[in-house]
Amino acid sequence: MLYCAGEGGAFWEVVKAFMSESSSVLPQDEGQSHKTLDAAEIVGGSGLTMDGLKRIIPDAHHRESFLRLVEHLEGDVAAITALKGHLVLEEKITAAIDKFVFHPEQLEGARLTFAQKLSIARSISLDEHESPVWDLIAKINTLRNVLSHSLNSSSRVGAMNKLRCAYAGLRELEDWEQEEALLILSAVAYCLGFLDAHEQEIERFKQWVGTLDLVVNRHRQARKDEKEANDSEHQMDSYADNSSS
């Protein structure tokens, strides 16, 4: 999401104009400059010309800012890998928490942050709550937070170095992992494997809880069986009514 001073921010407006109108300047008119912009091709996907971009974004300063944004999206593979990898990790952590609790819908209004979800997931692990992988996931979260505020900063370098050190403490890094984007991708994949095992641990735990519940709370199972029988009877009646009509 682009940050601006309100939805009416000037730069946000030109970005929206570009996204909605870029197709209207294509195909190129005869006599139009045929010098295409690599950065614009990434967004438009069809070789937008400089003349076309100038028509959409007349202000030179706004045009320069827009191209700088696109260049970041085009070239910063490490940032994109970190941001999307973070989303995948959060989905996995959320899935584990939802499976552990009995009514996950009650958590929807809590608006839990990634850090809070991570602490909850760690607390419900039976044997791996002290694993350093949790700290590695936290380092990925820190990197993501840094990137959400600035793509180029000393904070980014520091967060990346901490991520590298944490990951190197778990396994010996290979030469190809010196590249930032590949290191992040490798770290995310490593964490996903760990979280998958964590989720399976929770599934086994819930199976035992379900078995115990059948023994201890037979009245609940009786009500459940009765409800299922009533629902089935209602469905049969509805089917019979529809058939007769």
N, C-alpha and C positions, 0 to 999 in steps of 0.2 A: 504494500500500500504506500502511495506517495504521501509524504507529510507536507502539508501546506497550511497557511493561516486561514482555515475555513474552506468550505467547498468552493467558494467563489474566488480562491486564490488564482492569480493570473497564470502562473505556470501550470496549475492543474487544469485550467480551462484550455490552454493550448494543447496539452496532452490529450484531453478528451476530444478536441477538434481533430487532432491527428488520427486518433484511433477510429473516429466515426467517418472522417471525410477523405482519408488517404486513398481509398479506392476510386473516388470521384475524379482524381487527377490522372487516372490511368484509363486507357492506354495513353501514351505520350502524343501530344499534338505535333503536327508537322512544324518544323522550325524551332521546336523546344530543345533546350540544351539536353544532350544525351549523356552528360556526365552523371553517372549514378553514384549513390552514397551507400557504401557497404553497411554502415550503421542503420540507415533507414531500411535497407533490405531485410534486416533481421526482424523488424517490426511489421513492415508492410508485406514482406514476402514476395514483392513483385517489382523491385527495382525502381523505387520512387526517385525522381530526378530532383536536382537542386531547385529548379524552377517550381516544381510541384510543391516541395517543402516550403518554399518562400511564400507561396499563395496561402498555404494552411497556417503558417506561423510567420506573419510579416515582421514581427519584432526580432531584430538580430540577436538581442540578448537572450530572449526566450528560446530562439532557435538554437543558439549555442548551448544553452542549459539542457535542452531536450536531447541534443546529439550526445552530450556528455553522459546523460542517463542511459541512452541506448548503448553507448560504448561500454559502460559498466556491465549492462546486462549481457552484452555479447562476449566480453573478454574475461570477466571474473568468474571462471568456472568454479573456483574454490568456494566463493561466496554462495553461489547457487546450490552447490552440493551440500554445504553446511545448512542452509535454510531449509532445503527439501528433506535432507536427512533428518533434521530436527523434527519435522512434521511426522515422518514415519516412526521415529522413536516415540513421540508423544502418543501416536495412535496405539502403539503396542503397549505402552504403559497404561493407558486408559482402558484398554481391553482387559488387562490383567486385573485392574481394580474393579471393573464392572463384574467380572466373573467371581471375584472374592466376596463382594457384598450381596445381600439378598434383594435389595431394591435400588439398583444403580440410578434409576430416574430421580431419586431423592437428592442426588449429588449435582444434578444439572444446574440448579440455581446457585450453587456454591461458587461457581466461576474460579475453580482451582487453577493456580498457575502451574507451569511445568515443574518448577522446583517443589511445590507442594505435592503434586502428583508423584514426583520421584521419591519424596520422603515417605509417602504412604505405601508405594510399591515396595520400597526397601523394608519397611516395617512389617510387611505381611509375608516376607520371605522366611521360610522355616530355617534353612541352613546357610543361605548365601547373603545374609544381611550385612556381613562384614566384607564382602567381596570388593576389591578395588575397582571392579567394573562400574559400580555405581558412581564412583568418583570420576571415571572417564566420561560417563554420560553427563555428569554435572559440568565437566569441562567443555563438552560439545554445546551444552546449553549456554555457558558463558560466552563462547565464541559466537553463537547465534545472536545473543543479546548485543554484543559489541557490533556485529555487522548490521543489525537493525538500526543502529544510530549513525554509523560511519563505515564506508567501505574501505577507506584508507586512513589508518591512524596508528599511532604507537600502541594503542590498546589492542588493536587487532594482532599486531606482532606478538605482544605479550600473551594474549589468549591462545594464539596458535602454538607458541613455544610450550605453554603449560599443557596443552592437549598432546603435543608430541611427547613430552616427558612422561605424562601419565600412561600413554599407550606403550611407550618403550619399556615401562615398568612391568607390563603384562606379557610382552613377547618381544623377540628380537626383530626389529624392523628391517625390511629388505630395501635394496637400493632404489627400487621404483617408488617406494613410499616417501622419498625425499620431496617429491612434487606435492604441493599443498592439497590440491583437489583429490589426488589419489590417496593421500594419507587420511583425509577426512572420510572419503568413501570407505576405505578399509576399516577405519575406526567405527563408523556407523554400522557396517556389516558385522563386525565383531560384537558390538553391543546388541544388535538384533538377535544374534544367535544366543546370547546370554538371556535376553528377555524372553525368547521363545521357550527356553528351558524353565524360566521362572513362571511363565504362564502355564506350562504343563504341570508344574508342581502345584499350582493353585487349583487346576482342574482335578488333580488326584485328591487334594484336600476336600474340595467340595463334594466329590463322590462319596468320601467317607462320611462327611457331614450328612449327606442325603440318606445314606444307609442308616446312620445312627438315628436320624429323625424318624425314619419308618418304625424303629423299635421303641423309641422313647415317646413319641407323639403320635400314637396310632389314631387318635381322634382327628388329627389334621388330615391324615391320609384317607380316613373314612369320609370326611367332608369333601375331599378332593374327588374321591371315587363317585360320590353321590352327585356332585356337580357335573362331572363328565358324563354320567349316565343320563342326567336330565338334559344336558346339551345335546347328547346323541338322540334322545327321544324327540326333542324339539326339532332337530334337523330332519328326522324321519317323517314327522308330522307335516313339516313344510314341504318336503318332497312329495308326500302323498297328496296334499292340497293342490300343488302345482300340476301334478299328473292328472288329477280328476278334472281340473279346469281346462 
